[in-house]
């Protein structure tokens, strides 16, 4: 009594449904004294500006909230509340024990582990109205009518049923859809069902596709739609009698009636043109700068090696550019004659470039053998010979200017009739020809933040935005590889990456690529990421449509860019990493204690040239109790939705406004919970729902990512690339991007698990005689202490000492260099498994080195250049909550 415990039944999700729970009720509170506040010249944006921690005396301690370590408290009171050991009230940052605040609990077996441990198997229908397993944990979904959370994950698994209270929790209702997501262990791929020219049965009113939640009535002669409730007559070829249980007798024989995710073979009227495999056009910069850095030679060599792994039906073409656009043509061989040599067709008019030949002549199938005689050599071999000769060919006529825009216009002209994929390698800013760009960074400063022109620097050029729409209409997808590091020319990644964002492509940046640096490191990474891009499951000509129950509507789509309205989302390119977030709005009352449904339908062409319709169905419960909304909220999907909204608005608002919006949304959610679900608790306690106990940590960490954080150390191109990359991240990939994982590397004994247990993101965890690996999702950072033994340094980094050594020249040695280095590579391999077998090149940072601040900026729990520490942020959140409820 008097401890301010939550109402009964407000505990976390059932066992096994959402991770470890300390017991019933919200996470135990910690006493907070609102009178203890930092003084001094504190900016209004306290979370984004540095606070002065000199505090006035107060009647009690500043506090935060207990985390998963609540069991270690010395004294635990009734109702789960705990008394924390506190320091003097004058020092807010020391009034909370940092070891007791909530942090991500180690998962029993993260995806990417070595296969040891127990694999959790979950029925997809059992997840209706429940919190799914963590996205990065090892689990297997048995699809029995509700789509796997790998394909479709909801932010809320239970929603308020009335319009007046639907928005009260302030938690966004959204679906995070990853249509071609990789399967988990033991999971079967979505079955393919062919209904012929008639196509799958659909609701006569809302056009929803047949699914496991349809209700068949009238002896099986009609069905009621689960989305709109309309009754539709069953066509004759689909009729089946009902059994005693009211279900169709063939329900277990028809995949569309017993699986939550299924693919239908698209009928002819679903195809705008005959389906075919997407052509692939490699566009490579051949300027002097590209040759000097080794980009051109390495790109040609890597592409040539990957041709061996591509299917024979893949159509491939090569285009190079410097101050002109060069199309490379393989003339067909005539019977009885030798195979002619490749021809170079130069397009010198870079202001109005065009395609000199039709696409079927410049882009050829790899398996094509001229005249059906093996001795003449196939297209694959001829392309490999061409790529091997290109570095020597372009070196004979070096050009400094880049006409990247003209090359992409020429690629569009070539692929306009067929659609396809463009893989572009950029090293310099395009300064001549169509779509030429200016160096905007000189007028706006070296970093995007703290500049009056930050919005302009992150906004794509107008003519590139219009060109992006032309690419979308032609179903041409662009993937961009931007190679250039500190000291290199400005690339305007914000503008060039816009093409990838609107067409469903991927963006990769290589800041370590620069003149004078060894290409070995970044070339290995380039090979790994290009190989993963080309070989993972992919499709093109995609159109995504979201339907939902009566009373809800799809309000907006967020992919590379945001799109308002209940409309179709065009995806010229789509692959296993493509993720789209769809936000919903409430229009009418939902039936209480019933089930609401959403259905995502993706019409696309597979890599093998088949037109398919992938349909994903998911359900959520409705409730009149707000406590249930918070109890079954999915913080991973919520953070993905918040992150995407922040990235989409990054060029529409100043960055400090974007950071403010993230924190304000976090405070609003927690204030609602405090007011409606834990109102009986003391006002001096910060109480967080179990499902959202990590929300403050993730919100703070999101504002400190390279995409949003303040400071002049983040270059414009780096920030723009981070924003473009974040727009594609799934729930599993977004978590390390928002809150990186830091692992101690084994230098003595081998690790007990792979990967080893992660530690808190604070400099206190950096041992002077150790090494730490930071997994940021998109990159891996290796921190090396100054006191590491020379023998360990020699084996792992190839140097006896790091004193006086430029850290940018350090590279991880191969695993054959010794047992300790082999252990390090084992950890890397376990992390690389999460990325489909590839991982970024490791960037080395040395303690007390000039570049170490870039590593320390990733430690989200520490006070940074102009942002709070985690402990200070909890105090700030609590004060804001109090302001809202008083």
BADREN-796562 format. One record per residue (C-alpha): residue number from 1; x, y, z. Coordinates in steps of 0.25 Angstrom, whole numbers, plus 2048, in hexadecimal, padded with zeros to 3 digits. Last residue first. Layout:
<nodes>
 pos east north  up
 NUM    X     Y   Z
...
</nodes>
This chain:
<nodes>
 pos east north  up
 886  7FE   84A 7C8
 885  7FE   83F 7BF
 884  806   845 7B4
 883  810   84C 7BC
 882  813   83F 7C4
 881  816   838 7B7
 880  820   843 7B3
 879  827   842 7C1
 878  828   832 7BF
 877  82D   833 7B1
 876  838   83D 7B6
 875  83C   834 7C2
 874  83D   828 7B8
 873  845   831 7AF
 872  84F   834 7BA
 871  851   825 7BC
 870  853   822 7AE
 869  85D   82D 7AC
 868  858   83A 7A6
 867  85C   840 798
 866  865   84B 793
 865  873   845 791
 864  86F   838 798
 863  86A   833 7A6
 862  86C   824 7A6
 861  860   81A 7A4
 860  861   81B 795
 859  86F   816 793
 858  870   819 784
 857  876   827 786
 856  882   820 78D
 855  886   81A 780
 854  886   827 779
 853  88D   82D 785
 852  898   822 782
 851  89D   828 775
 850  8A8   831 77B
 849  8AD   824 783
 848  8AB   823 792
 847  8A7   815 791
 846  8A9   80F 783
 845  89E   80E 779
 844  89E   803 76E
 843  893   802 763
 842  88E   7F4 760
 841  88A   7F1 752
 840  87B   7EF 752
 839  875   7E1 754
 838  870   7D6 74A
 837  869   7C9 74C
 836  85B   7CD 74C
 835  85C   7D9 754
 834  859   7D2 761
 833  863   7C8 75E
 832  86E   7D3 75E
 831  86C   7D4 76D
 830  871   7C6 76F
 829  87B   7C7 765
 828  881   7D3 76C
 827  882   7CC 779
 826  889   7C0 772
 825  892   7CA 76C
 824  896   7CF 77A
 823  899   7C1 77E
 822  8A2   7BF 772
 821  8A9   7CB 775
 820  8AC   7C5 783
 819  8B0   7B8 77D
 818  8BA   7BE 773
 817  8BD   7C5 766
 816  8B4   7BB 75F
 815  8A7   7C3 762
 814  8AC   7CE 759
 813  8B1   7DB 75F
 812  8A8   7E6 763
 811  8AC   7F3 75D
 810  8B3   7FF 762
 809  8B7   80B 758
 808  8AB   814 75D
 807  8B1   812 76B
 806  8BD   81A 767
 805  8C8   814 770
 804  8D0   81D 77A
 803  8CE   813 785
 802  8C5   808 781
 801  8D0   7FD 784
 800  8D5   7F0 77E
 799  8CD   7F1 772
 798  8C6   7E7 769
 797  8B8   7EA 76E
 796  8B4   7DC 775
 795  8C1   7D5 776
 794  8CA   7E1 778
 793  8C0   7E8 782
 792  8BE   7DB 78A
 791  8CE   7D9 78B
 790  8CF   7E8 78F
 789  8C6   7E7 79B
 788  8BA   7F0 79A
 787  8BD   7FC 7A3
 786  8B9   807 79A
 785  8AB   801 798
 784  8A5   7FE 78A
 783  897   801 785
 782  892   7F9 779
 781  886   7FF 772
 780  87D   7F7 769
 779  873   7FE 75F
 778  865   7FE 75B
 777  85F   7F8 767
 776  867   800 771
 775  86F   7F4 776
 774  87A   7F9 780
 773  885   7EF 782
 772  88D   7F2 78F
 771  89C   7EF 791
 770  8A4   7EE 79E
 769  8AF   7F3 7A7
 768  8A9   801 7AA
 767  89B   7FB 7AC
 766  890   802 7A5
 765  883   7FF 7AD
 764  883   80C 7B5
 763  883   813 7A7
 762  874   810 7A7
 761  86B   808 79D
 760  868   7FC 7A7
 759  86D   7EE 7A5
 758  86A   7E4 79A
 757  86B   7D5 79E
 756  875   7CD 794
 755  870   7CB 786
 754  872   7BF 786
 753  871   7B9 794
 752  87C   7B5 79E
 751  886   7BD 798
 750  895   7B8 797
 749  89E   7BB 7A2
 748  8A9   7C6 7A0
 747  8A6   7D1 796
 746  897   7CF 795
 745  891   7DB 790
 744  887   7E3 798
 743  87A   7E6 791
 742  873   7F3 78F
 741  865   7F3 788
 740  860   800 782
 739  853   806 786
 738  84C   80D 77A
 737  854   805 76F
 736  855   7F9 778
 735  846   7F9 779
 734  843   7FD 76B
 733  848   7F0 765
 732  83E   7E7 76C
 731  832   7F0 76A
 730  836   7F1 75B
 729  83E   7FD 756
 728  83C   803 748
 727  83A   811 74C
 726  846   810 756
 725  84F   80F 74A
 724  84A   81C 743
 723  84B   824 750
 722  859   81E 753
 721  85E   822 745
 720  859   830 747
 719  860   832 754
 718  86D   82C 74E
 717  86C   835 742
 716  86A   842 74A
 715  876   83E 753
 714  873   83B 762
 713  87E   840 76B
 712  878   84E 76B
 711  86E   84A 776
 710  860   847 779
 709  85A   839 777
 708  850   835 76D
 707  855   82C 762
 706  862   828 76A
 705  85A   823 775
 704  858   82B 782
 703  84A   82E 781
 702  847   81F 77F
 701  84E   81C 78C
 700  846   825 794
 699  839   81F 78E
 698  83F   811 790
 697  842   814 79F
 696  835   81A 7A1
 695  82D   80F 79B
 694  834   804 7A2
 693  829   802 7AD
 692  81F   802 7A2
 691  819   7F3 7A3
 690  81B   7F4 7B2
 689  813   801 7B3
 688  81C   80C 7B9
 687  81A   812 7C7
 686  822   81E 7CB
 685  81F   821 7DA
 684  81F   82E 7E1
 683  810   830 7DE
 682  80D   824 7E6
 681  805   819 7DF
 680  7F6   818 7DF
 679  7F6   81E 7D0
 678  7FD   812 7CB
 677  7F4   80E 7BF
 676  7ED   81B 7BA
 675  7F7   826 7BE
 674  804   81E 7BE
 673  801   817 7B1
 672  7FD   824 7AB
 671  809   82B 7AF
 670  812   81F 7AA
 669  80C   820 79C
 668  80D   830 79C
 667  81B   82F 7A1
 666  820   826 796
 665  818   82F 78B
 664  81F   83B 791
 663  82D   835 790
 662  82B   831 782
 661  825   83F 77E
 660  831   846 785
 659  83B   83E 77D
 658  834   842 770
 657  833   851 775
 656  842   851 778
 655  844   84B 76A
 654  83D   857 763
 653  831   853 75C
 652  82D   84D 74E
 651  83A   847 74B
 650  83A   83E 757
 649  82B   83B 756
 648  82D   82E 74F
 647  838   82A 759
 646  830   82D 765
 645  823   826 760
 644  82C   81A 75D
 643  832   81A 76B
 642  824   81B 772
 641  81F   810 76A
 640  82B   807 76D
 639  82A   80B 77C
 638  81C   806 77D
 637  81F   7F9 776
 636  829   7F6 780
 635  821   7FB 78B
 634  816   7F1 788
 633  809   7F6 791
 632  802   7EA 797
 631  801   7F0 7A6
 630  800   7FE 7A1
 629  7F3   7FC 799
 628  7EE   7F2 7A4
 627  7EF   7FD 7AE
 626  7E7   806 7A5
 625  7DB   7FD 7A8
 624  7CF   7FE 79E
 623  7D6   7F3 795
 622  7D8   7EE 787
 621  7E1   7E3 783
 620  7EB   7E2 778
 619  7EB   7DA 76B
 618  7F5   7D8 760
 617  7F4   7D4 751
 616  7FF   7D4 747
 615  7FC   7D3 738
 614  808   7D1 72E
 613  803   7D2 71F
 612  80C   7CD 715
 611  810   7D0 707
 610  81C   7C6 703
 609  829   7CB 6FD
 608  833   7C3 704
 607  836   7CF 70D
 606  828   7CF 711
 605  81E   7DA 70C
 604  815   7E1 716
 603  807   7E3 71B
 602  808   7E5 72A
 601  7FC   7E3 733
 600  7FB   7E8 741
 599  7EF   7E4 749
 598  7EB   7E9 757
 597  7E1   7E4 761
 596  7D9   7E8 76D
 595  7D5   7DE 777
 594  7C9   7DF 781
 593  7C9   7E3 790
 592  7C2   7F0 78B
 591  7BE   7F1 77D
 590  7C5   7FD 777
 589  7BF   80A 776
 588  7C2   813 76A
 587  7CD   81A 763
 586  7DA   817 76A
 585  7E7   819 763
 584  7F2   810 75F
 583  801   811 75C
 582  808   808 752
 581  817   805 754
 580  81E   7FF 748
 579  82A   7F6 749
 578  833   7F2 73D
 577  83E   7E8 742
 576  83A   7DC 73B
 575  839   7E4 72E
 574  830   7EE 727
 573  832   7F6 71B
 572  828   7FF 713
 571  820   800 720
 570  813   808 71D
 569  80A   80A 729
 568  7FB   809 727
 567  7F2   813 72D
 566  7EC   816 73B
 565  7F2   824 73D
 564  800   82A 73F
 563  80D   825 73A
 562  81A   826 742
 561  828   823 73B
 560  831   817 73B
 559  825   80F 740
 558  81A   816 749
 557  80C   814 745
 556  801   81D 74A
 555  7F2   81C 74F
 554  7EE   80E 74D
 553  7E0   80D 752
 552  7D9   808 75F
 551  7CA   807 762
 550  7C7   7FC 759
 549  7D3   7F2 75A
 548  7E0   7F5 752
 547  7E6   7F5 744
 546  7F4   7F8 740
 545  7F9   7F8 731
 544  807   7F7 72C
 543  80B   7F7 71E
 542  818   7F1 719
 541  81E   7F1 70B
 540  82A   7EA 711
 539  82E   7DE 719
 538  839   7DA 722
 537  83E   7CE 72A
 536  84D   7D0 72E
 535  858   7CE 723
 534  85A   7DB 71D
 533  85A   7E4 72A
 532  862   7D9 732
 531  86C   7D9 728
 530  86D   7E8 727
 529  86E   7E9 736
 528  879   7DE 737
 527  881   7E3 72B
 526  881   7F2 730
 525  885   7ED 73E
 524  891   7E6 738
 523  894   7F2 730
 522  893   7FB 73C
 521  89E   7F4 743
 520  8A7   7F0 738
 519  8A7   7FE 731
 518  8B3   803 739
 517  8B2   812 73B
 516  8BA   81C 733
 515  8AD   822 72D
 514  8A1   81F 735
 513  897   814 738
 512  894   814 747
 511  888   81C 745
 510  881   811 73E
 509  872   813 73C
 508  867   809 738
 507  859   80D 734
 506  84F   803 730
 505  843   804 726
 504  834   805 728
 503  832   80F 71C
 502  830   81B 725
 501  83B   819 72F
 500  845   814 724
 499  843   821 71C
 498  844   829 728
 497  851   824 72A
 496  857   82D 720
 495  851   83A 726
 494  855   837 735
 493  862   831 731
 492  867   83E 72C
 491  874   838 728
 490  87D   843 72F
 489  88C   840 72B
 488  895   838 734
 487  89B   83D 740
 486  894   833 749
 485  88F   827 741
 484  88A   824 733
 483  883   818 72C
 482  874   819 72A
 481  86D   80C 726
 480  85F   80F 721
 479  854   805 71E
 478  84A   80A 713
 477  83D   804 710
 476  836   806 702
 475  827   803 702
 474  825   80E 6F7
 473  81B   816 6FF
 472  825   815 70B
 471  831   81A 702
 470  829   826 6FD
 469  825   829 70C
 468  834   829 70F
 467  837   832 704
 466  82D   83C 70A
 465  835   83B 717
 464  842   83D 710
 463  83D   849 709
 462  839   84F 717
 461  846   84D 71E
 460  845   843 72A
 459  843   84A 738
 458  84D   846 742
 457  856   853 73F
 456  84A   85C 73E
 455  844   857 74C
 454  852   85A 752
 453  853   868 74C
 452  853   870 759
 451  85E   867 75E
 450  85F   860 76B
 449  85D   852 765
 448  861   84F 757
 447  870   84F 758
 446  87B   855 750
 445  875   862 74E
 444  869   867 747
 443  86F   86F 73B
 442  87A   865 739
 441  871   859 73B
 440  869   85D 72F
 439  873   858 725
 438  86B   85A 718
 437  864   84F 711
 436  862   84A 702
 435  855   844 6FF
 434  859   843 6F0
 433  867   847 6ED
 432  872   84B 6F5
 431  876   84C 704
 430  872   83E 709
 429  878   83D 717
 428  883   832 717
 427  884   824 71B
 426  877   81E 717
 425  874   80F 714
 424  866   80C 70F
 423  85E   7FF 70F
 422  852   801 706
 421  847   7F7 706
 420  83C   7F4 6FC
 419  831   7FA 6F4
 418  82E   7F5 6E6
 417  82A   801 6DD
 416  831   80C 6E6
 415  83E   803 6E7
 414  847   80A 6DD
 413  841   818 6DF
 412  843   816 6EE
 411  851   812 6ED
 410  854   81E 6E4
 409  84E   827 6EF
 408  856   820 6F9
 407  863   823 6F1
 406  85F   831 6EF
 405  85D   833 6FE
 404  86B   82C 700
 403  872   836 6F7
 402  87F   837 6FE
 401  88B   83F 6FB
 400  899   83B 6FC
 399  89C   833 6EF
 398  8A7   829 6ED
 397  8A8   824 6DE
 396  8B2   818 6DE
 395  8AE   814 6EC
 394  8A0   811 6E8
 393  8A4   805 6DF
 392  8AE   7FF 6EA
 391  8A3   7FF 6F4
 390  899   7FA 6EA
 389  8A0   7ED 6E5
 388  89C   7E4 6F1
 387  88D   7E9 6F0
 386  88D   7E5 6E1
 385  893   7D7 6E3
 384  888   7D5 6EE
 383  87D   7DA 6E5
 382  882   7D0 6DA
 381  882   7C5 6E4
 380  874   7C7 6E9
 379  86F   7CA 6DB
 378  873   7BC 6D6
 377  87F   7B7 6CF
 376  880   7B3 6C0
 375  885   7A6 6C4
 374  878   7A3 6CB
 373  870   7A3 6BE
 372  862   7A6 6BE
 371  863   7B1 6B4
 370  867   7BB 6BF
 369  866   7B5 6CD
 368  85C   7BD 6D6
 367  85D   7B9 6E5
 366  861   7C7 6E9
 365  855   7CD 6E3
 364  858   7DA 6DB
 363  857   7E9 6DE
 362  85C   7F2 6D2
 361  855   7EB 6C7
 360  848   7E8 6CE
 359  847   7F6 6D3
 358  847   7FD 6C6
 357  853   804 6C1
 356  859   812 6C2
 355  851   815 6CF
 354  850   824 6D1
 353  857   830 6D8
 352  852   83E 6D7
 351  85C   847 6DE
 350  867   83C 6DE
 349  869   83C 6CF
 348  875   834 6CE
 347  86E   827 6CD
 346  879   81D 6CB
 345  877   80F 6C5
 344  882   805 6C9
 343  882   7F8 6C2
 342  884   7EA 6C7
 341  88D   7E1 6BE
 340  886   7D8 6B4
 339  884   7C9 6B6
 338  88B   7C2 6AB
 337  883   7BF 69F
 336  87B   7B2 69A
 335  86E   7B7 69E
 334  86E   7C5 6A2
 333  871   7CA 6B0
 332  869   7D5 6B6
 331  870   7E2 6B9
 330  872   7E4 6C8
 329  870   7F3 6CB
 328  876   7FC 6D6
 327  86F   809 6D7
 326  878   815 6DB
 325  872   822 6E0
 324  87C   82E 6E0
 323  884   837 6EA
 322  886   82A 6F2
 321  87C   81E 6EF
 320  87B   80F 6EF
 319  86F   807 6EB
 318  86F   7F7 6EB
 317  863   7EE 6E9
 316  85D   7E2 6EF
 315  851   7D9 6ED
 314  850   7CE 6F7
 313  84A   7C1 6F1
 312  857   7BA 6F4
 311  856   7BC 703
 310  860   7C5 70A
 309  86C   7BE 711
 308  876   7BE 706
 307  873   7CD 703
 306  877   7D0 711
 305  886   7CF 70D
 304  885   7D9 702
 303  87D   7E3 70A
 302  888   7E2 715
 301  893   7E4 70A
 300  88C   7F0 704
 299  889   7F7 711
 298  898   7F4 716
 297  89D   7FB 709
 296  894   807 70A
 295  895   809 719
 294  8A4   809 719
 293  8A5   817 720
 292  8AD   81C 714
 291  8A4   816 70A
 290  897   81C 710
 289  89E   829 711
 288  8A2   829 703
 287  894   827 6FE
 286  88E   819 6FB
 285  881   819 703
 284  87A   80C 701
 283  86B   809 6FD
 282  868   7FA 6FE
 281  85B   7F7 6F7
 280  852   7EB 6FC
 279  846   7E7 6F4
 278  83A   7E2 6FC
 277  836   7D4 6F9
 276  829   7D4 6F0
 275  81B   7D6 6F1
 274  813   7DA 6E5
 273  80E   7E8 6E6
 272  804   7EF 6EF
 271  802   7E2 6F6
 270  7F6   7E0 700
 269  7EC   7DE 6F4
 268  7F4   7D1 6F1
 267  7F2   7CA 6FE
 266  7FB   7CB 70A
 265  800   7BE 710
 264  7FC   7C0 71F
 263  805   7C0 72A
 262  801   7BD 739
 261  804   7C3 746
 260  7FA   7C0 752
 259  7F8   7B1 74E
 258  7EC   7A9 750
 257  7E2   7AE 746
 256  7EC   7B2 73B
 255  7F3   7A5 73C
 254  7E7   79D 738
 253  7E8   78E 73D
 252  7E5   792 74C
 251  7D8   799 749
 250  7D3   78E 73F
 249  7C7   78B 748
 248  7C4   799 749
 247  7C1   79D 757
 246  7B4   79E 75F
 245  7B8   793 769
 244  7AF   789 763
 243  7B6   78A 755
 242  7B3   794 74B
 241  7B2   791 73C
 240  7BC   796 732
 239  7BA   7A0 726
 238  7C6   7A6 71F
 237  7C3   7A2 711
 236  7B5   7A7 713
 235  7B8   7B5 718
 234  7B5   7B8 726
 233  7AB   7C3 728
 232  7B0   7CF 730
 231  7AB   7D4 73D
 230  7B0   7E1 742
 229  7B7   7E2 750
 228  7C1   7ED 74C
 227  7CE   7E6 751
 226  7CA   7D8 754
 225  7C2   7D6 748
 224  7B6   7CD 749
 223  7B6   7C1 740
 222  7AB   7BB 737
 221  7A7   7AD 732
 220  7AE   7A6 73D
 219  7A1   7A0 743
 218  79B   7AE 745
 217  7A8   7B3 74B
 216  7B7   7B4 749
 215  7BF   7BD 753
 214  7CC   7C3 74D
 213  7D7   7C4 757
 212  7E0   7BA 750
 211  7E1   7C2 744
 210  7DA   7C6 737
 209  7DF   7D3 731
 208  7D8   7E0 735
 207  7D1   7E7 72A
 206  7CA   7F1 734
 205  7BC   7EE 72F
 204  7BB   7E1 726
 203  7C5   7DA 730
 202  7D0   7D3 727
 201  7D2   7C4 722
 200  7E0   7C2 71C
 199  7E2   7C4 70D
 198  7D9   7C1 702
 197  7E4   7BE 6F8
 196  7E9   7B2 700
 195  7E7   7B1 70F
 194  7F5   7AE 712
 193  7FA   7AD 721
 192  808   7AE 725
 191  80C   7AB 733
 190  813   7B5 73C
 189  821   7AF 740
 188  821   7A5 74B
 187  828   7A8 758
 186  832   79F 75F
 185  83C   7AA 762
 184  837   7B8 75F
 183  833   7BC 751
 182  839   7C9 74A
 181  82F   7D4 749
 180  829   7D6 73B
 179  81C   7DE 73F
 178  823   7E6 74A
 177  817   7ED 750
 176  817   7F6 75D
 175  809   7F8 760
 174  804   805 767
 173  7FC   80A 773
 172  804   815 779
 171  804   816 788
 170  7FE   822 78D
 169  7F6   819 797
 168  7EA   823 795
 167  7E9   821 786
 166  7DE   817 785
 165  7D7   81D 791
 164  7CC   825 78A
 163  7CC   81C 77E
 162  7C8   810 786
 161  7CE   802 785
 160  7DB   805 78C
 159  7E6   7FC 786
 158  7ED   7EF 78A
 157  7F9   7E9 783
 156  7FF   7F7 781
 155  80C   7FA 779
 154  808   7EF 76F
 153  812   7E6 769
 152  810   7E0 75B
 151  81A   7D7 753
 150  823   7D3 75E
 149  817   7D3 767
 148  811   7C7 760
 147  804   7C9 75A
 146  7F8   7C4 762
 145  7F1   7B7 75C
 144  7FA   7AB 762
 143  808   7B0 75E
 142  811   7A9 768
 141  81B   7B4 76C
 140  829   7B0 770
 139  831   7B8 77A
 138  840   7BC 77D
 137  83F   7CB 782
 136  842   7D7 779
 135  833   7DA 777
 134  830   7D9 786
 133  824   7CF 787
 132  816   7D4 784
 131  80E   7DC 78E
 130  800   7D6 78F
 129  7F2   7DA 788
 128  7F4   7CF 77E
 127  801   7C8 781
 126  7FB   7BA 783
 125  7F6   7BB 775
 124  804   7BB 770
 123  808   7AF 778
 122  816   7B0 77F
 121  822   7A8 77F
 120  82D   7AC 788
 119  83A   7A6 784
 118  842   7A1 790
 117  851   7A3 791
 116  85D   7A1 787
 115  85C   7A6 779
 114  868   7AE 778
 113  861   7BB 77B
 112  85D   7C4 76F
 111  84F   7C6 774
 110  850   7C9 782
 109  84F   7BD 78C
 108  84A   7C0 79A
 107  849   7CF 798
 106  851   7D7 7A1
 105  848   7E1 7A7
 104  848   7EF 7A1
 103  84A   7FA 7AC
 102  841   7FF 7B7
 101  848   807 7C2
 100  84E   7FF 7CE
  99  85D   7FF 7CA
  98  85D   80E 7C8
  97  85A   810 7D7
  96  852   81D 7D7
  95  855   829 7DF
  94  862   82A 7D8
  93  85E   833 7CC
  92  854   83B 7D5
  91  860   840 7DE
  90  85B   848 7E9
  89  852   83D 7EF
  88  85E   836 7F4
  87  85E   828 7EF
  86  853   81E 7EE
  85  851   80F 7F1
  84  844   80B 7EB
  83  838   807 7F2
  82  82F   7FE 7EA
  81  821   7FD 7E6
  80  81C   7EF 7E3
  79  80E   7F1 7E9
  78  814   7EF 7F7
  77  822   7F4 7FA
  76  82F   7EF 7F5
  75  83C   7F2 7FD
  74  84A   7EE 7F9
  73  846   7EF 7EA
  72  84D   7E4 7E2
  71  83F   7DE 7DE
  70  83C   7EB 7D7
  69  848   7E9 7CD
  68  83E   7E9 7C1
  67  83C   7F8 7C2
  66  839   801 7CE
  65  835   80F 7CB
  64  83A   81D 7CC
  63  83E   825 7D8
  62  841   832 7DD
  61  842   832 7EC
  60  83A   839 7F6
  59  837   846 7FD
  58  83F   84F 7F3
  57  84B   857 7F4
  56  84E   85E 7E7
  55  855   857 7DB
  54  861   859 7D3
  53  860   850 7C8
  52  862   859 7BC
  51  85A   854 7B1
  50  860   852 7A3
  49  855   854 798
  48  84D   84A 791
  47  845   844 79C
  46  844   852 7A2
  45  83E   858 796
  44  83A   864 79E
  43  848   867 7A0
  42  84E   867 7AE
  41  856   873 7B3
  40  859   86F 7C1
  39  851   865 7CA
  38  84E   856 7C9
  37  841   852 7D0
  36  83F   84C 7DE
  35  831   850 7E2
  34  82B   845 7DA
  33  830   83B 7E4
  32  830   82D 7DD
  31  82E   820 7E4
  30  830   814 7DC
  29  826   80B 7D6
  28  825   7FC 7D4
  27  822   7F8 7C5
  26  813   7F8 7C3
  25  80B   7ED 7CA
  24  80C   7DE 7CB
  23  81A   7D8 7CB
  22  828   7DC 7C7
  21  825   7D8 7B9
  20  82E   7D1 7AF
  19  82B   7D2 7A0
  18  81F   7D5 799
  17  816   7C9 797
  16  81D   7BE 79E
  15  816   7C1 7AB
  14  809   7C9 7A9
  13  80B   7D8 7A6
  12  80F   7E1 7B1
  11  807   7E4 7BE
  10  7FB   7EE 7BF
   9  7F1   7E3 7C4
   8  7EF   7EA 7D1
   7  7F0   7F9 7D1
   6  7FE   7FE 7D3
   5  806   800 7E0
   4  807   80E 7E7
   3  80F   809 7F2
   2  804   80E 7FD
   1  800   800 800
</nodes>
